[in-house]
């Protein structure tokens, strides 16, 4: 008897889910050493397959991802002594201006551009509380207090824009977009520090191995059932 199309569909969906988990986990591992990076999680759901397009549902279910979440727990703080390295203690994000619009990051590895602008590691301008780019002369001593006020030789230059959201979505390069309305934040800015990634490399490696095994299992099952189908067809012709 030939294997049903639904069975093959369930196995194919399971293999696709394992591949998605591989991609997410590999991305987390690749950013273990990226300052301010936040672990990406996938929430699972089970979906039923309707029989022949009808209202009745069979007992077969297959795992699918429902949504992507960002784990916002804080990473460890690392002292660098660089006056342009900034970290946030508490909930919140620095605001950065990109070609695609305003985005948010916990990666405070900033530098001073040739034009005097305070930029991030990708060369995108860091924004002040007035939504303007922050420009320094580059000749004086730069200090930043816990409220994000930037001084150059004791003269107030700008105030960093720090915003907070209940949840965010990743857009790449340690950038995030806020979901919903901005929330109040009491995050303190620490000068001369960087926040480490909150990814646990050991746990991620275990998850990577498990996802690889699941993917191989589904592939082996699909190949086995396909072979069974071929033999069923050959027997039917006899």
N, C-alpha and C positions, 0 to 999 in steps of 0.2 A: 504494500500500500504506500502510495506516494506521501511524502511529508507535506503538510499543509503550508500554504503560503504564509499564514499567520505565524506559524512557528519560526519560519525563516526571518520574518519581519521582526519578531521579538528578539532573536539572536543578533540581527543586524543593528537594531536599536541599542542593545546592550553593548555591542562593540563600539558604536559611535559614542556612547556615554563614557566608556573607558578611554577613548581617544581624547575626548574633551578634558577628562581629568588629567591625562598625561600632559596636555598643553598647559593647563592651569598650574599644575605642580612644577613643571619645568620652568615656567615663568617665575614662580616664587623662588625657586632655587637660584635662578640666574640673577636675582636681585637681592641675594642674601647680604651682600656688601654695599648695597645702594642706600645712602643715608635717607632716613625718613620713609623708606618703602613700607607699604602695608600689605600684609598677607591677603591674598584673594581667596575667598571661599565660594563654593557652589552649593546651593540648597537643592536637595533632591526631592523629586516627587515621583509617584507611580501613575502611569497612564494606562487605562484599559483600551483594548481594541474592540470596536463594535463588530459583531458578526454580520458579514455581508451587507454592511451599510444600514442595518436595522437598529432598533432601539435596545435590543437585548445585548448584554455584555457577557463575554465568556470569562473564564477564570484566569486567562493569561494576562499578565501585567509585565511591563518592562520599565526599568529605571530611566528617568530623564531629569535633566537639570531644570529647575524652576527659575532661579534668579542668581545673579552674581552679587556677592556681598564683599565688602572690604572690612577686614578686622582692624578696628581703630585703636587697639591697645597700644600703649606707648612702648617704644624700643628703648634700649639702654642709652644713656648719655655718654658720649666720648669727648673728653677734653682735647682740643687741638691747639688752643692759644692763638689761632688766627682771628683777628678782629672782625673779619667779614664772615666767619662761620657763625651761624645763629641756629639755636634750637628752641623749640617750644616745650615748656613744662606745663602740661595740661591740654585740654581739648582745643583744637583750632588748627588753622592752616594759614600759611603765607599766601598772599595774592600775587599772581604773576600775569603779565600781559603777553599773549602770544598772537600769532597771525589768525588763529581760530577763535580768538576772544579771551576773556579772563578765565584763568584756571587756578587751581589751588594745590599747594604742595607742603609737605613737611620736610623736604630736602632743603636745608638752609645753607648749603655750600655755595655762598654768594661770592662774587668778585666785583672789582671795579673796572668797568670797561674803559676803552681808550677815550671815549667821549665823556667820562665822568659818571656815567649811569651805573647804578647798582643793578647787577644782572645775576641770573642764576647760572648753573653749570651748562645750560644750553644757550646762553647768551640772551635770554629773554628778560626784559626789564621787570624788576620787582616794584610793586605798587605801594604808594603811601596811602594813608587813610583818606586822603582827598582824591583818590583814584588817579593820581598823577605819578609819572615816573620819578624816581628818586635820583637826584643829581648831586654829586659831591665834587669839590675842587680837586681832591686827591693830594692836597699838600699838607693837610692838618691831621692830627690824631683823631681817629674816629672811635666814638664810644656809643654803646647802645644800652639803655636801661631796661629794666624788667617790663616796663609798659610799652616798649618798642619805640621809644623816642630816640632818634639818631642825632648825635652831636658831633660837630667837627671843631676841634680846639675849643670846646665848651660852648659853641654856638649851636642852637637848635636848628637843624636842617629840615627834618621831616619826621613823621610818625608812621611806622610800618602798619599796613593794613593786615589785620589778623581777623579771620572770620571762622565761624564754626557751623557745622551742619550735623543733623542727627545721623545722616547717612550720605555716602558719596559713591560715585561710580568712577572706575578707573578709565583714563583716556590715553595711558602710555607715558613713558618717561617720568614716572613718579608724579604725574599730574592727575588731578581729580576734578570732577564737576560736582557741585552740591546738588542734593536732592531735597526739594522743599525749601522753606524759608530759612534764612540765616538764624542761628541761635546765639544767645549771649555766651560770651567766653571770658574766663578769667585767666587765660593762659599767660604764663610769664615768659618773656624772651630772655634767653641766656646767651650772652656773647662769648665767643671762643669755644663753643661746644657744637657738636653735631649729634643728632639722634640716629641711632643705629636702626637697621631694619628689624621688624618684630617677627621675622620668619625664623622658625627653629629648623636648621638644616637637617638635623637627624630625623625629625618627624617627617619632613618633606621627602627625604630619601626613602623612608619606609613606605610612604604613600605612593611614591613614584614606582617602586618595585611592585606594590600591590596592583596598581593600575596597569602596568605592563603585563602582569600575570593574567589579569581579567581580560585584557585585550587578546592575548594569545589563546585563552580558553574559548572565548567566543569564536575566534577564527577557526580553531580546530573543530568546534562543534558544527560550524557552518560547512566546512569542507567535508566533514563526516556525513552530514545529512544530505549534502549535494551528491556525494557518492552513492548514498542509499537511494536517492531519487533516480539516479542513472540506472542502477541495477533493477529498480522496480519497473522502469520503462522497458528495459531489455527483456525482463521476464514476461511482461505483458504482451510483447510481440511474438513470444514463442507459442 
